[in-house]
Amino acid sequence: MPTHSQESASLPSYPTLYEAFLYWLKLGCISFGGPAGQIAIMHHDLVEQKRWISEHRFLNALNYCIILPGPEAQQLATYIGWLMHRTWGGLIAGGLFILPSLVLLILLSYGYLRFGHLPEIAGVLYLIKAAVIAIVLFAAHRIGTRALKNSAFRLIALTSLLAITLFSTPFPLIILVAGLIGFIGHHYMPSWFSVRATKHHAESASKGMALMDDDTPLPEHAKFSWVSFTKVLLTGLICWISGVAVLVVCYGWQSVYSQMALFFSKAALLTFGGAYAVLPYVFQGAVEHYHWLTSAQMMDGLALGETTPGPLIMVVTFVGFVGGWTQSAHMDPFNSAVIAALVVTLFTFLPSFVFILLGAPFIESTKHNLKLAAPLAAITAAVVGVIVALALFFAWHLFFPATQVSPDYLAMLFSAIGFIGLLKFRLSVIRLIGLFAVAGLVLQLIKVI
């Protein structure tokens, strides 16, 4: 058995901020596969290979990120970057996690608006949309099998599905009521609402000691203090208020940019359960209320968002770009679209950075898990119903297009094939989209669609 001194001697050298910058940039470019895949990549790289952080500390950070609104994988990167290299490390890690996706989506959105009417592009998007329906249904199945453990949770999921489908109940209200049911149910019906803490299933633990090991003394910046907490909170509020103020002064209160900043700030606080859960809320606001884009464009945007690395909530960049393009007024459409895309992305992710920089010192200092299992389990059950509603909405628009009298049986067939491929043959999302894109192009060229 190696001694403690031998293990310490075998530790890798502490990464410089530049070395960390290169890793986070690489991660941002390869982070396909949704949060599960992104978290698995970070676990493999940072716990098993580089040994920057121990298994326990990694899971402790992950548990905190899971209960926050926002994309947990991006927040986990921010957390680890902050732990290793202070505030700048967190900003770099979290920023680079989304930067490649931001650039790609701006380019794809421009190509979509300029060339999306071409038959070849339409054919590719046609089957990608069928793949998206399969992906959303598979997400509901995957979350549902984990979350709907008994009749109580299944009833919550069914109720949320009916509430948003039949009565257009606002998503925030669904989440609030579900959390309240879980909180009350945990106290009065504990046998129905008791849940075991979730664990991240890692195939192997860290080999040897890590730079940030379980017993490594906390660095000074990671110690909780009310002074630091207040500074971060005030800085976050100042950034948000000044950002909105600049947009209002430059473009006016009723401008598309100011309205997007306010709307997506609210959306950022509601992303419990991932992007699929908040998309109905984004749809309600962006399509039905503000009319920044059409329902067909929203679905195309989700299809494009599935093809890029980074968190799926980056689809809001597409929403911003299209909204800025169509509402450009006296500005060049491309410039207006880029401004809107940047505004939407900034205000969507600003709360995630603030939450990590606010709470991470508390998590590191206390090492206690937060006791929110029952309310979170109820919220997750409600999210399952919302995700199914999203899939039904997209399926209705694709399978029963307004321009056709009869249903689109080809889209139904490919959606079913995609779901089976994900469920039975464990196809990756990016591979499924690639296969369907090629198939759509071929079908268009041979005039089947």
C-alpha positions in Angstrom: 0.0 0.0 0.0 1.4 3.4 -0.9 1.9 5.8 2.0 0.3 9.2 2.2 3.5 10.9 1.2 3.9 8.6 -1.8 0.3 9.4 -2.9 1.0 13.1 -2.5 4.2 12.8 -4.5 2.3 11.2 -7.4 -0.2 14.1 -7.6 -0.3 15.9 -10.9 0.9 19.5 -10.9 -1.7 22.1 -10.2 -3.0 23.5 -13.5 -2.4 27.1 -14.3 -5.3 29.3 -15.3 -4.1 29.0 -18.9 -4.1 25.2 -18.8 -7.6 25.3 -17.3 -8.7 27.7 -20.0 -7.6 25.2 -22.7 -9.4 22.3 -21.0 -12.7 24.3 -20.6 -12.5 25.4 -24.3 -12.0 21.8 -25.4 -15.0 20.7 -23.2 -17.2 23.4 -24.7 -16.4 22.1 -28.2 -17.1 18.4 -27.5 -19.9 18.6 -24.9 -22.5 16.8 -27.0 -25.0 14.3 -25.5 -27.0 16.5 -23.1 -26.3 16.9 -19.3 -25.8 13.2 -18.6 -23.1 13.0 -21.3 -21.5 16.3 -20.4 -21.3 15.3 -16.7 -19.8 11.9 -17.6 -17.1 13.7 -19.7 -16.2 15.9 -16.8 -16.2 13.0 -14.3 -13.9 11.0 -16.6 -11.5 13.9 -17.2 -11.4 15.7 -13.9 -11.9 12.9 -11.4 -10.4 9.9 -13.1 -7.7 11.3 -15.5 -6.5 14.7 -14.4 -7.4 14.2 -10.7 -8.2 17.8 -10.2 -11.1 17.0 -7.8 -12.1 14.0 -5.7 -15.1 11.8 -6.3 -16.9 13.1 -3.2 -16.3 16.7 -3.9 -17.4 16.2 -7.5 -20.7 14.6 -6.3 -21.2 17.3 -3.6 -20.9 20.0 -6.3 -23.2 18.0 -8.6 -25.9 17.6 -6.0 -25.9 21.4 -5.5 -26.1 22.1 -9.2 -29.0 19.7 -9.7 -31.3 21.6 -7.3 -30.6 24.9 -8.9 -32.6 26.3 -11.8 -30.4 26.3 -14.9 -28.3 23.8 -16.8 -26.6 21.6 -14.2 -23.6 20.6 -16.4 -22.7 24.2 -17.2 -23.1 25.1 -13.5 -20.9 22.2 -12.5 -18.2 23.4 -14.8 -18.5 26.9 -13.3 -18.3 25.4 -9.8 -15.2 23.3 -10.5 -13.6 26.2 -12.3 -14.3 28.5 -9.3 -13.0 26.0 -6.8 -9.7 25.6 -8.8 -9.1 29.2 -9.8 -11.4 31.5 -7.9 -14.0 33.8 -9.6 -12.1 34.1 -12.9 -11.8 30.4 -13.1 -15.5 30.0 -12.7 -16.4 32.6 -15.2 -13.9 31.1 -17.8 -15.2 27.5 -17.2 -18.9 28.4 -17.4 -18.4 30.9 -20.3 -16.4 28.5 -22.5 -18.9 25.8 -21.8 -21.5 27.8 -23.9 -19.3 29.9 -26.2 -18.8 27.4 -29.0 -22.5 26.6 -29.0 -23.3 30.4 -29.1 -21.1 30.9 -32.2 -22.4 27.8 -34.0 -26.0 28.7 -33.3 -25.6 32.2 -34.6 -24.1 30.8 -37.8 -26.7 28.1 -38.1 -29.5 30.6 -37.4 -28.2 32.9 -40.1 -28.0 30.0 -42.6 -31.5 28.9 -41.6 -33.1 32.4 -42.2 -31.2 32.9 -45.5 -31.3 29.4 -47.0 -33.9 27.5 -45.0 -36.4 27.8 -47.9 -34.2 25.7 -50.2 -35.7 22.2 -50.8 -32.5 20.4 -49.7 -32.3 22.3 -46.4 -36.1 21.8 -45.9 -35.6 18.1 -46.4 -32.8 17.9 -43.8 -34.9 19.9 -41.3 -38.0 17.8 -42.0 -36.5 14.6 -40.6 -34.5 16.3 -37.9 -37.8 17.5 -36.5 -39.0 13.9 -36.5 -35.9 13.0 -34.6 -36.6 15.8 -32.1 -40.0 14.4 -31.3 -38.3 11.0 -30.6 -35.6 12.7 -28.5 -38.2 14.6 -26.4 -40.3 11.5 -25.9 -37.2 9.5 -24.9 -36.3 12.3 -22.4 -39.7 11.9 -20.9 -39.3 8.2 -20.7 -35.9 8.4 -19.2 -36.8 10.9 -16.5 -40.2 9.2 -15.9 -38.8 5.8 -15.2 -36.6 7.4 -12.5 -39.0 9.9 -11.1 -42.5 8.3 -11.2 -41.9 5.7 -8.5 -45.5 5.5 -7.1 -49.1 6.6 -7.8 -48.6 10.0 -6.1 -45.8 11.0 -8.5 -47.7 9.6 -11.5 -50.8 11.6 -10.5 -48.7 14.8 -10.3 -47.2 14.1 -13.8 -50.7 13.5 -15.3 -52.1 16.6 -13.6 -49.3 18.8 -15.0 -49.8 17.3 -18.5 -53.5 18.1 -18.4 -53.0 21.5 -16.8 -50.6 22.8 -19.5 -52.3 21.0 -22.4 -56.0 21.7 -21.7 -55.8 24.9 -19.7 -52.5 26.5 -20.8 -51.5 26.8 -17.1 -48.4 28.9 -16.7 -45.3 26.7 -16.2 -44.1 28.6 -13.1 -47.5 27.9 -11.4 -47.1 24.2 -12.2 -43.7 24.1 -10.6 -44.8 26.1 -7.6 -47.8 23.9 -6.9 -45.8 20.7 -7.4 -43.1 21.8 -5.0 -45.7 22.8 -2.4 -47.4 19.3 -2.8 -44.1 17.6 -2.2 -43.3 19.8 0.8 -46.7 19.1 2.4 -46.8 15.5 1.4 -43.4 14.8 2.9 -44.8 15.9 6.3 -48.3 14.4 6.2 -47.8 11.3 3.9 -44.1 10.5 4.2 -44.6 6.9 2.9 -45.7 8.4 -0.4 -43.2 11.2 -0.7 -40.0 9.7 0.9 -37.3 9.4 -1.7 -33.8 8.3 -1.6 -31.1 10.7 -2.6 -29.9 10.3 -6.1 -26.4 9.4 -6.9 -24.2 9.9 -9.9 -23.3 6.5 -11.2 -19.7 6.4 -11.8 -18.0 3.4 -13.2 -14.8 3.9 -11.3 -13.5 6.1 -8.5 -10.6 8.4 -8.6 -7.2 6.7 -8.7 -5.2 8.0 -5.9 -5.5 11.4 -4.3 -6.8 14.4 -6.1 -5.6 18.0 -6.1 -8.9 19.0 -4.4 -9.3 15.8 -2.3 -11.8 15.1 0.4 -9.5 16.3 3.1 -7.7 19.1 1.2 -8.0 22.3 3.3 -10.3 24.8 1.8 -8.6 27.6 -0.1 -9.3 31.0 1.3 -11.7 32.0 -1.5 -13.9 28.9 -0.9 -14.7 29.7 2.8 -18.1 31.1 3.3 -18.6 34.6 4.6 -21.5 36.9 4.6 -19.3 39.7 3.3 -18.4 37.7 0.2 -22.0 36.5 -0.2 -23.3 40.1 -0.1 -20.6 41.3 -2.6 -21.6 38.5 -5.1 -25.3 39.2 -4.7 -24.9 42.9 -5.1 -22.6 42.4 -8.1 -25.1 40.1 -9.8 -27.9 42.5 -9.2 -25.8 45.5 -10.5 -24.9 43.5 -13.6 -28.5 42.6 -14.3 -29.9 46.1 -13.6 -27.2 47.9 -15.5 -27.6 45.5 -18.5 -31.4 46.2 -18.6 -30.8 49.9 -18.1 -28.3 50.1 -21.1 -30.8 48.3 -23.3 -33.7 50.6 -22.2 -31.6 53.8 -22.7 -30.2 52.7 -26.1 -33.3 51.1 -27.6 -36.3 52.0 -25.4 -38.4 50.0 -22.9 -40.7 48.5 -25.5 -37.8 47.4 -27.8 -37.4 43.7 -28.6 -34.0 43.7 -26.8 -35.4 45.1 -23.5 -38.4 42.7 -23.6 -36.1 39.8 -24.3 -33.8 40.7 -21.4 -36.8 40.7 -19.0 -38.5 37.6 -20.4 -35.4 35.4 -20.4 -34.3 36.6 -17.0 -37.6 35.1 -15.7 -37.1 32.0 -17.9 -33.7 31.5 -16.4 -35.2 31.2 -12.9 -37.6 28.5 -14.0 -35.3 25.9 -15.7 -35.8 23.2 -13.1 -35.7 19.9 -14.8 -33.6 21.0 -17.8 -34.3 22.7 -21.1 -37.2 20.4 -22.1 -39.1 21.5 -19.0 -38.8 25.3 -19.6 -39.4 25.2 -23.4 -43.2 25.3 -23.0 -42.7 28.5 -21.0 -40.4 29.9 -23.7 -42.9 28.9 -26.3 -45.8 30.6 -24.5 -43.9 33.8 -24.3 -41.8 33.9 -27.5 -44.4 32.5 -29.9 -47.8 33.2 -28.4 -47.3 36.4 -26.5 -44.5 38.4 -28.2 -44.7 36.7 -31.6 -40.9 36.8 -32.0 -41.1 33.7 -34.1 -43.6 31.1 -35.3 -44.3 27.7 -33.8 -42.7 26.0 -36.9 -39.5 28.2 -36.4 -39.4 27.3 -32.8 -39.4 23.6 -33.7 -36.7 24.2 -36.3 -34.7 26.0 -33.6 -34.9 23.0 -31.3 -33.7 20.8 -34.1 -30.7 23.0 -34.7 -30.0 23.2 -30.9 -29.8 19.4 -30.7 -27.0 19.5 -33.3 -24.6 21.7 -31.3 -22.5 21.1 -28.2 -23.4 22.8 -24.9 -26.6 22.8 -22.9 -29.9 22.4 -24.9 -31.2 25.6 -23.4 -28.9 27.3 -25.9 -31.9 27.0 -28.2 -32.9 30.4 -26.7 -30.0 31.9 -28.8 -31.9 30.8 -31.9 -35.1 32.3 -30.5 -33.2 35.6 -29.9 -31.6 35.6 -33.3 -34.9 35.0 -35.2 -36.7 37.5 -33.0 -34.1 40.2 -33.6 -34.1 39.5 -37.3 -37.9 39.7 -37.7 -38.2 42.7 -35.3 -35.2 44.6 -36.7 -37.1 47.8 -37.5 -34.6 50.4 -38.8 -31.5 48.3 -38.1 -29.7 45.9 -40.4 -31.4 42.5 -39.8 -28.2 40.6 -39.2 -26.9 43.2 -36.7 -30.2 43.2 -34.9 -30.3 39.4 -34.8 -26.8 39.2 -33.3 -27.6 41.8 -30.7 -30.8 39.9 -29.7 -29.0 36.5 -29.6 -26.3 37.9 -27.3 -28.8 39.6 -25.1 -30.9 36.5 -24.7 -27.8 34.3 -24.0 -26.4 36.8 -21.4 -29.6 37.1 -19.4 -30.4 33.4 -19.6 -27.0 32.4 -18.1 -26.3 35.3 -15.7 -28.3 33.8 -12.9 -26.4 30.5 -13.2 -23.1 32.2 -12.5 -24.6 34.2 -9.6 -26.1 31.0 -8.0 -22.8 29.2 -8.1 -20.6 32.1 -6.9 -23.2 32.7 -4.1 -23.8 29.1 -2.9 -20.6 27.2 -3.7 -18.7 28.6 -0.6 -21.6 27.5 1.6 -21.6 24.0 0.1 -17.8 23.7 0.4 -17.8 25.0 4.0 -20.6 22.9 5.4 -20.4 19.8 3.2 -24.1 19.2 4.0 -26.6 18.0 1.4 -29.6 20.2 1.1 -32.8 18.6 2.4 -35.1 19.3 -0.5 -35.7 15.7 -1.7 -39.5 15.5 -1.5 -40.3 18.9 -3.1 -37.7 18.3 -5.8 -39.1 14.8 -6.5 -42.6 16.3 -6.9 -41.3 19.0 -9.2 -39.5 16.4 -11.3 -42.7 14.4 -11.6 -44.5 17.5 -12.8 -41.7 18.2 -15.3 -42.3 14.7 -16.8 -45.8 15.7 -17.6 -44.7 19.0 -19.1 -42.1 17.3 -21.3 -44.8 14.9 -22.6 -47.0 17.9 -23.3 -44.1 19.4 -25.3 -43.6 16.3 -27.3 -47.4 16.1 -28.0 -47.4 19.7 -29.1 -44.5 19.3 -31.5 -45.9 16.0 -32.8 -49.3 17.6 -33.5 -47.7 20.3 -35.6 -45.5 17.9 -37.5 -47.9 14.9 -37.9 -51.0 17.1 -38.8 -49.7 20.0 -40.7 -52.2 22.8 -41.6 -51.1 22.6 -45.2 -52.2 19.0 -45.6 -55.6 17.3 -45.3 -54.2 13.9 -44.3 -51.7 13.1 -41.5 -48.0 13.0 -42.3 -47.5 9.2 -41.9 -43.8 9.5 -43.0 -43.0 11.8 -40.1 -44.8 9.4 -37.8 -42.8 6.5 -39.1 -39.5 8.2 -38.7 -40.3 9.5 -35.2 -41.2 6.0 -34.1 -38.0 4.7 -35.7 -36.0 7.3 -33.8 -37.6 6.5 -30.5 -36.9 2.8 -30.9 -33.3 3.6 -31.9 -32.7 5.6 -28.8 -34.5 3.2 -26.5 -33.5 -0.2 -27.8 -30.3 0.4 -29.7 -28.9 3.2 -27.5 -28.1 5.5 -30.4 -26.6 8.7 -29.3 -28.6 11.9 -29.9 -26.0 13.4 -32.3 -25.8 10.1 -34.3 -29.6 9.9 -34.6 -29.8 13.5 -35.8 -26.9 12.9 -38.3 -28.6 9.8 -39.7 -32.0 11.5 -40.0 -30.4 14.6 -41.7 -28.8 12.4 -44.3 -32.0 10.5 -44.8 -34.0 13.7 -45.2 -31.6 15.0 -47.8 -31.8 11.7 -49.8 -35.6 11.7 -49.6 -35.7 15.2 -50.8 -33.4 14.5 -53.7 -35.5 11.5 -54.9 -38.7 13.6 -54.5 -40.3 11.5 -51.7 -40.8 14.6 -49.6 
